[in-house]
Amino acid sequence: MAHASARHILVSTEAQCNELKAAIEGGADFAEVARQHSSCPSRASGGELGTFGPGQMVPEFDKVVFSAPVNVVQGPVKTQFGYHLVEVTSRQD
């Protein structure tokens, strides 16, 4: 059974999501950016979501987590919750 571990940052606008992605790509620490800016409770753990299987997250999120390269920040990913930056930290297919 496939499973993955990921971390994310959730914000309310696509523009903010793009700004944070640029900061991370410029060398900012993902976990620190998550702690400072994410509106998800996971911000307390640097955006860590733990390990989960297909279908446990909303479809837009699942699609990215189970197809994107590992350790590459993806996004903005729009869901009903807002805009996410997503980084798959491990995946077993």
C-alpha positions in Angstrom: 0.0 0.0 0.0 1.3 3.4 -1.0 2.0 5.9 1.8 3.8 9.2 2.0 5.1 11.8 4.5 4.8 15.5 3.7 4.9 18.9 5.2 2.9 22.0 4.1 2.3 25.6 4.6 -1.3 26.9 4.3 -2.1 30.5 3.5 -5.2 32.4 2.3 -3.9 33.9 -1.0 -2.0 32.6 -4.0 0.2 35.7 -4.0 1.4 35.0 -0.4 1.9 31.4 -1.3 4.1 32.4 -4.3 6.1 34.8 -2.1 6.8 32.1 0.5 7.8 29.7 -2.2 10.3 32.2 -3.6 11.7 32.7 -0.1 12.1 29.0 0.5 13.7 28.5 -3.0 16.0 31.4 -2.0 17.2 29.6 1.1 14.6 30.2 3.8 14.0 27.2 6.1 10.6 25.5 5.2 9.8 24.6 8.8 10.6 28.2 10.0 8.4 29.7 7.2 5.6 27.3 8.2 5.9 28.3 11.9 5.7 32.0 11.0 3.1 32.0 8.2 0.9 28.8 8.0 -2.6 29.0 9.2 -2.8 25.2 9.8 -2.3 23.8 13.3 0.6 21.8 11.8 2.6 25.0 11.9 3.7 24.2 15.5 5.6 21.2 14.0 7.0 23.1 11.0 4.2 22.0 8.8 4.8 18.3 9.3 1.7 16.2 8.5 3.2 12.8 9.3 2.6 9.7 7.2 -0.7 9.0 5.4 -2.1 7.0 2.5 -4.0 7.9 -0.7 -7.5 9.2 0.0 -6.7 10.5 3.5 -6.2 14.1 2.3 -8.3 16.2 0.0 -8.0 15.2 -3.7 -6.0 18.2 -4.8 -3.4 17.6 -2.1 -3.4 13.8 -2.7 -2.6 14.3 -6.4 0.5 16.3 -5.6 1.7 14.1 -2.7 1.5 10.9 -4.7 3.0 12.3 -7.9 5.5 15.1 -7.2 9.2 14.5 -6.7 10.4 14.0 -3.2 12.0 16.9 -1.4 10.9 19.5 -4.0 8.5 22.3 -2.9 5.3 22.2 -4.9 2.6 24.8 -5.2 0.6 26.8 -4.9 -1.9 24.0 -4.6 -5.5 25.3 -4.2 -7.9 23.4 -2.0 -11.1 24.4 -0.1 -8.8 25.4 2.8 -6.7 27.9 0.8 -3.3 27.7 -0.9 -0.7 25.2 0.1 3.0 24.8 -0.5 3.7 21.1 -0.2 6.9 19.2 0.2 6.9 15.4 0.0 9.5 14.2 2.5 9.2 10.5 1.7 7.0 8.2 -0.3 6.6 4.4 -0.7 4.7 3.4 -3.8 
